[in-house]
Amino acid sequence: MTTHAGRHFLQIPGPTNVPDRVLRAMSAPTIDHRGPEFSALARHVLDAVRPVFGTTGPVVIYPASGTGAWEAALVNTLGPGDRVLCFETGHFATLWQEMARGLGFTVDFVPGDWRHGVDPTAVEEQLAADTAHSIKAVCVVHNETSTGVTSRIAEIRRAIDAAGHPALLLVDTISSLGSIDYRHDEWGVDVTVAGSQKGLMLPPGLSFNAVSAKALEASRATSHAKSFWAWGPMIEANQRGFFPYTPATNLLYGLAEALDMLQEEGLPQVFARHARHARATRAAVRAWGLEVLCADEREHSGSLTAVLMPEGHDADRVRAIILDRFDMSLGAGLGKLAGRIFRIGHLGHFNDLALAGTLAGVQMGLELAGVPVNPAGLNAALDVLRPA
């Protein structure tokens, strides 16, 4: 391998760069997770994380990846054989519905083109046709990490209400929480799924469920087998500042620091920063003469941008050249998009100068790979960043 000087640019859409403040917080000595010092830490974190979700209700924290939070959302709210409505917006939406099938639920999977988010009209039509109310939950990925497309959750909630349907709304915010405006309570979401390794600026290892009163009621009635993922024992223990089993203590130290950082900057400013970086990235892509994968101007992600390669050019070759020459990692195309796109992550602990360096590296890599691009792309991004 080539030896590189300087820092590695980790520009995948998560895990993201971990701030030094968070790394230092996690380096604290491990403490007794049954003692008073831990109880104070847990109470602080459980309170401080709620505004990031936009909720005043409980947020359950697991020592797990986001996949664990998917499973927790399903098994706590649904019973064996229950019917679930899912939408094909990308690779991760596909994986979530596969998990639901594997857990024994019946899945209606509405096909999509991986360039658009969930169509609220389709939600209303599907639910209005379900006059027996056999659909128990609607599963939506807010920000599809594989495509850079953000579904319009508030409109989906209105569509469910317009259909007069009692289905629960389950939303995956793994690559949007702490990066893109999100409002669990206001938008009537029943379970919000999240992970630690993206907008929350932590390493992988924590996952989250924000839970509505309606979802809690459903959890008490469901008969699906669960133990590790059960909300009841977790919420009961959390009220005393503890967990029913060993928590990821040092990750919670890091989470407390990350939440302080988000509060210091202010969530509106965090969202505005991500939106500005996304606009600058799209400006560069279009000036290069390339195409952004997301096809709806209302659905561009603030967390990442997926770039379509011209016919005859391999995205993975571009990524390999950029990694070798400039020590920068870009996201690969997943599933049916493998080799056709690369993904530029611009989320988490990130600033204007870091984005400019990232886009310079992408531009040079495209040129080295023989992809015909207009070198004005970088300047187009700087034109967006400069006024800010």
Secondary structure, 3 states (H helix, E strand, C coil): CCCCCCCCEEECCCCCCCCHHHHHHHCCCCCCCCCHHHHHHHHHHHHHCHHHHCCCCCEEEECCCHHHHHHHHHHHHCCCCCEEEEECCCHHHHHHHHHHHHCCCEEEEECCCCCCCCCHHHHHHHHHHCCCCCEEEEEEECEECCCCEECCHHHHHHHHHHCCCCCEEEEECCCCCCCCCCCCCCCCCCEEEEECCCCCCCCCCCEEEEECHHHHHHHHHCCCCCCCCCHHHHHHHHCCCCCCCCCCHHHHHHHHHHHHHHHHHCHHHHHHHHHHHHHHHHHHHHHHCCEECCCCHHHECCCEEEEECCCCCCHHHHHHHHHHHHCEEEEECCHHHCCCEEEEECCCCCCHHHHHHHHHHHHHHHHHCCCCCCCCHHHHHHHHHCCC
